[in-house]
Amino acid sequence: MAPPDTIAAIASASGRGAVGVIRLSGPEVPRLAMAMLGDLPAPRTAKLARFLDANGQSLDQGLALYFPAPASFTGEEVLELQGHGGTQVLDLVLRRLLELGARMARPGEFTERAFLNGKIDLSQAEAIADLIDAGSAAAAKAAVRSLQGDFSARVQALKAQLIALRIQVEAAIDFPDEEIDFLADPEVIRRITQLHNDFDSLMLAAHQGSLLRDGLHVVIAGKPNAGKSSLLNKLAGDEIAIVTDTPGTTRDLLRQQINLDGLPIHIVDTAGLRTTVDQVEAEGIRRARSEMTQADRVLYIVDASASLANAQAASADDLSRLNPELALLPSGVPVSLVFNKIDLVGGRARVEESLTPPRVYLSARSGEGIDLLRAHLKLVAGFKEPEAGLFVSRRRHLEALRRARDLSVNAAGALSNCGAFELFAEDLRLAQCALSEITGEFSSDDLLGEIFGNFCIGK
């Protein structure tokens, strides 16, 4: 493997600012520092310095910070130059570093080098991006805990339990005379039970962490003039969508993000579903149907004043007329019926969670029942109030945890049903590999490229 080259990039946000930061990492950092600054700053000490061009003239003046390997973020020689935040001056300094032999960094390459050099594991690397992109205070705090290794520590604890069981069963395979004692050992049963309990606990926490990061993708659908745009405006607390009495006002997708006690909700308002000869409206309806296939939840809005004689006395039988409409929705996507305009028929706001699909009765105009809808969205998402020890996680983490738990359950079944020690040991090994995907001990190059490719340049 070829030795790493030296990379450079602007690490501060693009645009005009008071301070701009340029970061370098690699073996040539000391040489580049000497050429750029005239000398190498003392380690981990901020030094006021001039940033020099090829003729020894000043390009800028600012602070220089040198972090010798391996005591740096990337584990390599690192230099940070903190100058003025103008786009032109930053570009001049960066171009000078490239002239001296540095290479422009790829997106996420600094964090990737930190991972490859063992400074952080893969879940901690992802937490850096999640911290930058956090959409709420709760998500930011959870990302910090993941960055500090809270999630990784719990994954490693599960791996240690798997390894302990593997050692025990593989010893029984090597010493077959001890098989009966192994199967009868209550400690083995206790360890397996504890393993499954710990899996369930971690998966529940990871699900909450995933909701903090990814949120819930909600699509508002229904016939024209059912009150879809009014509901979007009420949920957002702003006049996002145009509301008129003319059917078909909304023709394109309107997107808005709101925050429900730390849960990001990505709401999409769509064109009213109906048959139309208007090409623009027809395209909006096509986009609406496409968006619904990607939703975590569809809120199907029903005009209570037009659909029900009495919203107060609505029952499952009253809704049979809606079946043709609901049949047109994408299969497999969870739906909640929202009966709007209850103020026009004397109805009361309420939620009927036990029915299928669940129903919410409200008035988008007056706001009555909106809080019930917000609570309903948190409930169907399985979201709880953020806890002090919650960490952020991703969907790939949840998938790896699910696979690992399923394999551990299969292992327990193979052991209890037929005493298949070899199958038990192999399923535990595969479960351990699945957990290793989370921390990056076992990862494909394609996965790493996808993860770090989504970082900003300079991070």
C-alpha positions as CSV (number, residue, x, y, z in Angstrom):
1,M,0.0,0.0,0.0
2,A,1.4,3.4,-1.0
3,P,2.2,5.9,1.8
4,P,-0.5,8.6,2.2
5,D,0.0,11.9,0.4
6,T,-0.7,15.3,2.0
7,I,-4.1,16.7,1.6
8,A,-5.4,20.2,2.0
9,A,-8.9,21.8,2.0
10,I,-10.8,24.8,3.3
11,A,-12.5,23.5,6.4
12,S,-14.8,26.5,7.2
13,A,-18.1,27.2,5.6
14,S,-18.2,28.6,2.1
15,G,-18.9,32.3,1.7
16,R,-17.7,35.5,3.4
17,G,-16.9,35.3,7.1
18,A,-14.7,36.7,9.8
19,V,-12.5,33.7,10.0
20,G,-11.5,31.1,7.4
21,V,-9.8,27.8,8.2
22,I,-7.6,25.7,6.0
23,R,-6.6,22.2,7.1
24,L,-3.7,20.0,6.0
25,S,-2.9,16.4,6.9
26,G,-0.1,14.1,5.8
27,P,3.6,13.4,6.0
28,E,4.6,16.6,4.1
29,V,3.0,19.0,6.6
30,P,6.3,20.0,8.3
31,R,7.9,20.9,4.9
32,L,4.8,22.8,3.7
33,A,4.7,24.7,7.0
34,M,8.3,25.7,6.7
35,A,7.7,27.0,3.2
36,M,4.4,28.7,4.0
37,L,5.2,30.1,7.5
38,G,9.0,30.3,7.6
39,D,9.2,27.8,10.4
40,L,7.3,25.0,12.1
41,P,5.1,26.1,15.0
42,A,5.5,24.5,18.4
43,P,3.1,21.5,18.8
44,R,-0.5,22.4,19.9
45,T,0.4,26.1,20.4
46,A,-1.4,28.8,18.5
47,K,1.2,31.1,16.7
48,L,0.5,34.4,14.9
49,A,2.1,34.0,11.5
50,R,2.2,35.4,8.0
51,F,1.1,33.1,5.2
52,L,3.7,33.5,2.5
53,D,3.5,33.2,-1.3
54,A,6.4,31.9,-3.5
55,N,8.2,35.3,-3.3
56,G,8.0,35.6,0.5
57,Q,5.2,38.1,0.3
58,S,2.2,37.9,2.7
59,L,-1.0,36.4,1.4
60,D,-2.7,36.7,4.8
61,Q,-1.9,36.8,8.5
62,G,-3.5,34.6,11.1
63,L,-3.0,31.7,13.6
64,A,-1.2,28.5,12.8
65,L,-1.7,25.3,14.8
66,Y,0.5,22.3,14.4
67,F,-0.5,18.8,15.6
68,P,2.3,16.2,15.2
69,A,1.4,12.6,14.5
70,P,-0.1,10.5,16.0
71,A,-1.6,13.0,18.5
72,S,-4.0,14.6,15.9
73,F,-7.5,14.2,14.6
74,T,-6.4,12.1,11.6
75,G,-3.4,10.4,13.4
76,E,-1.1,12.1,10.8
77,E,0.9,15.4,10.8
78,V,-1.8,18.1,10.8
79,L,-1.6,21.9,10.3
80,E,-4.5,24.3,10.6
81,L,-4.3,27.9,9.3
82,Q,-6.9,30.3,10.7
83,G,-6.9,33.4,8.6
84,H,-9.5,35.9,7.3
85,G,-12.7,34.5,5.9
86,G,-12.8,36.1,2.5
87,T,-13.2,33.7,-0.4
88,Q,-10.4,35.2,-2.4
89,V,-7.8,35.2,0.3
90,L,-8.7,31.6,1.3
91,D,-8.4,30.5,-2.3
92,L,-4.9,32.2,-2.6
93,V,-3.6,30.4,0.5
94,L,-5.1,27.0,-0.6
95,R,-3.6,27.4,-4.1
96,R,-0.2,28.1,-2.6
97,L,-0.4,24.9,-0.6
98,L,-1.3,22.9,-3.7
99,E,1.7,24.5,-5.5
100,L,3.9,23.2,-2.7
101,G,2.8,19.6,-3.3
102,A,-0.4,19.1,-1.3
103,R,-3.4,17.5,-3.0
104,M,-7.0,18.7,-2.7
105,A,-8.9,16.6,-0.2
106,R,-11.9,14.5,-1.2
107,P,-15.2,15.0,0.7
108,G,-14.8,13.4,4.1
109,E,-11.2,12.4,3.6
110,F,-9.9,13.9,6.9
111,T,-12.4,11.9,8.8
112,E,-11.8,8.8,6.7
113,R,-8.1,9.0,7.6
114,A,-9.0,9.3,11.2
115,F,-11.0,6.1,10.9
116,L,-8.3,4.2,8.9
117,N,-5.7,5.3,11.4
118,G,-7.7,3.9,14.3
119,K,-8.5,7.3,15.9
120,I,-12.3,6.7,15.7
121,D,-14.5,3.8,14.6
122,L,-17.0,4.0,11.8
123,S,-20.0,4.9,13.9
124,Q,-18.1,7.7,15.5
125,A,-17.1,9.0,12.1
126,E,-20.7,9.0,11.0
127,A,-21.6,10.8,14.2
128,I,-19.4,13.7,13.1
129,A,-21.5,14.2,10.0
130,D,-24.7,13.7,12.1
131,L,-23.5,16.4,14.5
132,I,-23.0,18.9,11.7
133,D,-26.4,18.1,10.1
134,A,-28.3,17.9,13.4
135,G,-31.8,19.5,13.0
136,S,-32.5,19.8,16.7
137,A,-30.8,20.3,20.0
138,A,-31.7,16.7,21.0
139,A,-30.2,15.3,17.8
140,A,-27.0,17.3,18.3
141,K,-26.6,16.1,21.9
142,A,-27.2,12.5,20.8
143,A,-24.6,12.9,18.0
144,V,-22.1,14.1,20.6
145,R,-22.7,11.0,22.7
146,S,-22.2,8.8,19.6
147,L,-19.0,10.7,18.8
148,Q,-17.8,10.1,22.3
149,G,-18.3,6.4,21.8
150,D,-21.5,5.6,23.8
151,F,-23.1,3.7,20.9
152,S,-19.8,1.9,20.1
153,A,-19.4,0.8,23.7
154,R,-22.8,-0.8,23.8
155,V,-22.1,-2.6,20.5
156,Q,-18.7,-3.8,21.8
157,A,-20.4,-5.1,24.9
158,L,-22.7,-7.2,22.8
159,K,-19.8,-8.5,20.8
160,A,-18.0,-9.5,24.1
161,Q,-21.1,-11.5,25.1
162,L,-21.1,-13.3,21.7
163,I,-17.4,-14.0,21.9
164,A,-17.8,-15.5,25.4
165,L,-20.5,-17.8,24.2
166,R,-18.5,-18.8,21.2
167,I,-15.5,-19.7,23.4
168,Q,-17.7,-21.8,25.5
169,V,-19.4,-23.7,22.7
170,E,-16.3,-24.2,20.7
171,A,-14.6,-25.7,23.8
172,A,-17.5,-28.1,24.0
173,I,-17.0,-29.0,20.3
174,D,-13.3,-29.7,21.0
175,F,-14.1,-31.8,24.0
176,P,-17.2,-33.8,23.1
177,D,-17.3,-35.6,26.4
178,E,-18.4,-32.3,28.0
179,E,-21.4,-31.8,25.7
180,I,-24.0,-32.9,28.2
181,D,-22.6,-30.6,30.8
182,F,-22.6,-27.7,28.4
183,L,-26.3,-28.2,27.4
184,A,-27.3,-28.5,31.0
185,D,-25.3,-25.6,32.2
186,P,-27.7,-22.9,33.5
187,E,-25.0,-20.3,33.0
188,V,-25.3,-20.8,29.2
189,I,-29.1,-20.3,29.3
190,R,-28.6,-17.2,31.4
191,R,-26.1,-15.8,29.0
192,I,-28.3,-16.4,26.0
193,T,-31.3,-14.8,27.7
194,Q,-29.2,-11.8,28.8
195,L,-27.8,-11.5,25.2
196,H,-31.3,-11.3,23.7
197,N,-32.5,-8.8,26.4
198,D,-29.4,-6.6,25.7
199,F,-30.1,-6.8,21.9
200,D,-33.7,-5.6,22.5
201,S,-32.6,-2.8,24.7
202,L,-30.0,-1.6,22.2
203,M,-32.3,-1.9,19.2
204,L,-35.0,0.2,21.0
205,A,-32.4,2.9,21.8
206,A,-31.0,2.8,18.3
207,H,-34.5,3.2,16.8
208,Q,-35.0,6.3,18.9
209,G,-31.6,7.6,17.8
210,S,-32.5,6.9,14.2
211,L,-35.7,8.9,14.5
212,L,-33.7,11.8,15.9
213,R,-31.5,11.8,12.9
214,D,-33.8,10.8,10.0
215,G,-37.2,11.9,11.3
216,L,-40.5,10.8,9.8
217,H,-41.4,11.3,6.2
218,V,-45.1,12.3,6.1
219,V,-47.1,12.9,2.9
220,I,-50.4,14.8,3.1
221,A,-52.8,13.4,0.4
222,G,-56.5,13.5,-0.4
223,K,-59.1,15.0,-2.7
224,P,-59.0,18.7,-3.8
225,N,-60.3,21.1,-1.2
226,A,-60.1,18.6,1.7
227,G,-57.9,21.0,3.6
228,K,-54.4,19.6,2.9
229,S,-52.6,22.9,2.5
230,S,-54.5,24.4,5.5
231,L,-53.2,21.5,7.6
232,L,-49.6,22.0,6.4
233,N,-49.8,25.6,7.3
234,K,-51.2,24.9,10.8
235,L,-48.6,22.2,11.5
236,A,-45.8,24.5,10.2
237,G,-47.1,27.5,12.1
238,D,-46.7,29.6,8.9
239,E,-48.4,30.4,5.6
240,I,-46.3,27.9,3.6
241,A,-49.0,26.9,1.1
242,I,-51.6,29.0,-0.8
243,V,-55.1,28.3,0.4
244,T,-58.2,29.1,-1.7
245,D,-61.6,27.7,-2.3
246,T,-60.7,26.8,-5.8
247,P,-60.0,23.1,-6.2
248,G,-56.5,22.1,-7.5
249,T,-54.6,25.1,-6.1
250,T,-51.7,22.9,-5.1
251,R,-50.1,21.4,-8.2
252,D,-46.5,20.8,-7.2
253,L,-45.0,19.2,-4.1
254,L,-44.5,21.6,-1.1
255,R,-42.0,20.4,1.5
256,Q,-41.6,21.6,5.1
257,Q,-39.7,20.3,8.1
258,I,-41.1,20.8,11.6
259,N,-39.9,19.6,15.0
260,L,-42.0,17.7,17.4
261,D,-40.2,17.7,20.8
262,G,-37.0,16.6,19.0
263,L,-38.6,14.4,16.3
264,P,-38.0,15.9,12.8
265,I,-41.1,15.6,10.7
266,H,-40.5,16.0,6.9
267,I,-44.0,17.0,5.6
268,V,-44.9,17.0,1.9
269,D,-48.2,18.6,0.7
270,T,-49.4,17.2,-2.6
271,A,-51.8,17.9,-5.4
272,G,-55.4,16.8,-4.8
273,L,-56.1,13.3,-6.1
274,R,-58.7,13.3,-8.9
275,T,-59.1,12.7,-12.6
276,T,-58.1,15.8,-14.6
277,V,-57.4,16.8,-18.2
278,D,-55.1,19.6,-17.1
279,Q,-51.6,18.5,-17.9
280,V,-49.9,20.6,-15.2
281,E,-52.3,19.2,-12.5
282,A,-52.0,15.7,-13.9
283,E,-48.2,15.9,-13.4
284,G,-48.7,17.1,-9.9
285,I,-50.9,14.1,-9.2
286,R,-48.3,11.8,-10.6
287,R,-45.7,13.3,-8.4
288,A,-48.0,13.0,-5.4
289,R,-48.5,9.3,-6.0
290,S,-44.7,8.8,-6.4
291,E,-44.0,10.7,-3.2
292,M,-46.5,8.5,-1.3
293,T,-44.6,5.3,-2.2
294,Q,-41.6,6.7,-0.3
295,A,-43.5,7.9,2.8
296,D,-43.2,6.6,6.3
297,R,-46.8,7.7,6.9
298,V,-49.6,9.1,4.6
299,L,-52.1,11.4,6.2
300,Y,-55.2,11.0,4.0
301,I,-57.3,14.1,4.5
302,V,-61.1,13.7,4.3
303,D,-63.5,16.6,4.2
304,A,-65.7,15.6,7.2
305,S,-68.5,18.1,6.2
306,A,-68.8,16.4,2.7
307,S,-68.1,12.8,3.6
308,L,-70.0,12.3,6.9
309,A,-73.4,13.4,7.9
310,N,-72.3,13.7,11.5
311,A,-68.6,13.6,12.3
312,Q,-69.5,13.1,16.0
313,A,-71.1,9.8,15.3
314,A,-68.7,8.5,12.6
315,S,-68.0,4.8,12.8
316,A,-66.2,2.2,10.7
317,D,-69.4,1.6,8.7
318,D,-69.6,5.3,7.8
319,L,-66.2,5.0,6.1
320,S,-67.0,2.3,3.6
321,R,-67.5,5.0,0.9
322,L,-63.8,5.8,1.3
323,N,-62.6,2.4,0.4
324,P,-62.3,3.1,-3.4
325,E,-60.2,6.1,-2.6
326,L,-57.9,4.3,-0.1
327,A,-57.5,1.4,-2.6
328,L,-55.7,3.9,-4.9
329,L,-53.0,4.6,-2.3
330,P,-49.7,2.7,-2.5
331,S,-49.8,-0.7,-0.8
332,G,-47.6,-1.2,2.2
333,V,-47.5,2.4,3.2
334,P,-49.1,3.1,6.7
335,V,-52.1,5.5,6.4
336,S,-53.8,7.6,9.0
337,L,-57.2,9.1,8.1
338,V,-57.6,12.8,9.1
339,F,-61.1,14.1,9.1
340,N,-60.9,17.8,8.7
341,K,-63.5,20.6,9.0
342,I,-65.2,19.1,12.0
343,D,-66.1,22.6,13.0
344,L,-68.6,22.7,10.1
345,V,-70.5,19.7,11.4
346,G,-70.3,20.2,15.2
347,G,-67.9,17.4,15.7
348,R,-65.3,17.1,18.5
349,A,-61.6,16.6,18.2
350,R,-60.5,13.1,19.0
351,V,-58.2,10.3,18.0
352,E,-59.2,6.6,17.4
353,E,-56.0,4.7,17.5
354,S,-57.6,1.3,17.8
355,L,-59.3,1.4,14.3
356,T,-57.6,0.4,11.1
357,P,-56.5,2.8,9.7
358,P,-56.4,5.0,12.8
359,R,-58.4,8.2,12.6
360,V,-57.9,11.8,13.8
361,Y,-60.7,14.3,13.8
362,L,-59.7,18.0,13.7
363,S,-60.2,21.4,12.2
364,A,-57.2,22.9,10.4
365,R,-58.9,26.2,10.3
366,S,-59.5,26.7,14.0
367,G,-56.6,24.5,15.1
368,E,-58.8,22.2,17.3
369,G,-57.3,18.7,17.3
370,I,-53.9,19.7,15.9
371,D,-52.1,18.8,19.1
372,L,-53.8,15.4,18.9
373,L,-52.4,14.9,15.4
374,R,-48.9,15.8,16.6
375,A,-49.2,13.3,19.5
376,H,-50.5,10.7,17.0
377,L,-47.5,11.2,14.7
378,K,-45.1,10.7,17.6
379,L,-47.0,7.6,18.6
380,V,-47.0,5.9,15.2
381,A,-43.3,6.7,14.8
382,G,-42.6,5.0,18.1
383,F,-40.9,8.1,19.4
384,K,-40.4,8.9,23.0
385,E,-39.1,12.0,24.7
386,P,-35.3,12.2,24.2
387,E,-33.5,10.7,27.2
388,A,-30.3,11.9,28.8
389,G,-28.2,8.9,27.5
390,L,-29.7,8.7,24.0
391,F,-27.2,8.4,21.0
392,V,-27.8,9.0,17.3
393,S,-27.9,6.0,14.9
394,R,-28.5,5.3,11.3
395,R,-30.8,2.9,9.4
396,R,-27.8,0.7,8.5
397,H,-27.1,0.3,12.2
398,L,-30.6,-0.8,12.8
399,E,-30.4,-3.3,10.0
400,A,-27.1,-4.7,11.3
401,L,-28.5,-5.0,14.8
402,R,-31.6,-6.8,13.4
403,R,-29.5,-9.3,11.5
404,A,-27.3,-9.9,14.5
405,R,-30.2,-10.5,16.8
406,D,-31.9,-12.9,14.3
407,L,-28.8,-14.9,14.0
408,S,-28.4,-15.1,17.8
409,V,-32.0,-16.4,18.0
410,N,-31.4,-18.9,15.3
411,A,-28.3,-20.0,17.2
412,A,-30.3,-20.5,20.4
413,G,-32.9,-22.6,18.5
414,A,-30.2,-24.8,16.9
415,L,-28.8,-25.5,20.3
416,S,-32.0,-26.2,22.2
417,N,-33.8,-28.1,19.5
418,C,-31.1,-30.5,18.3
419,G,-27.9,-29.7,20.2
420,A,-26.2,-28.5,16.9
421,F,-23.1,-27.0,18.4
422,E,-21.5,-26.3,15.0
423,L,-24.6,-24.3,13.8
424,F,-24.7,-22.5,17.1
425,A,-21.1,-21.5,16.8
426,E,-21.5,-20.4,13.1
427,D,-24.6,-18.3,13.8
428,L,-22.8,-16.6,16.6
429,R,-19.8,-15.9,14.4
430,L,-22.1,-14.3,11.7
431,A,-23.8,-12.2,14.4
432,Q,-20.4,-10.9,15.5
433,C,-19.6,-10.0,11.9
434,A,-22.9,-8.1,11.6
435,L,-22.1,-6.1,14.7
436,S,-18.6,-5.4,13.3
437,E,-20.2,-3.7,10.3
438,I,-21.5,-1.0,12.7
439,T,-18.1,0.0,14.0
440,G,-16.2,-0.6,10.7
441,E,-14.1,-3.6,11.8
442,F,-15.7,-5.5,9.0
443,S,-16.7,-3.1,6.1
444,S,-16.7,-3.1,2.4
445,D,-14.8,-0.3,0.4
446,D,-18.2,0.6,-1.3
447,L,-19.7,1.2,2.1
448,L,-16.9,3.4,3.2
449,G,-17.0,5.4,-0.1
450,E,-20.7,6.0,0.4
451,I,-20.4,7.1,4.0
452,F,-17.4,9.5,3.6
453,G,-18.6,10.7,0.2
454,N,-21.5,12.4,1.9
455,F,-19.2,14.6,4.1
456,C,-18.3,18.1,3.3
457,I,-14.8,18.9,1.9
458,G,-12.4,19.8,4.7
459,K,-14.0,17.4,7.3
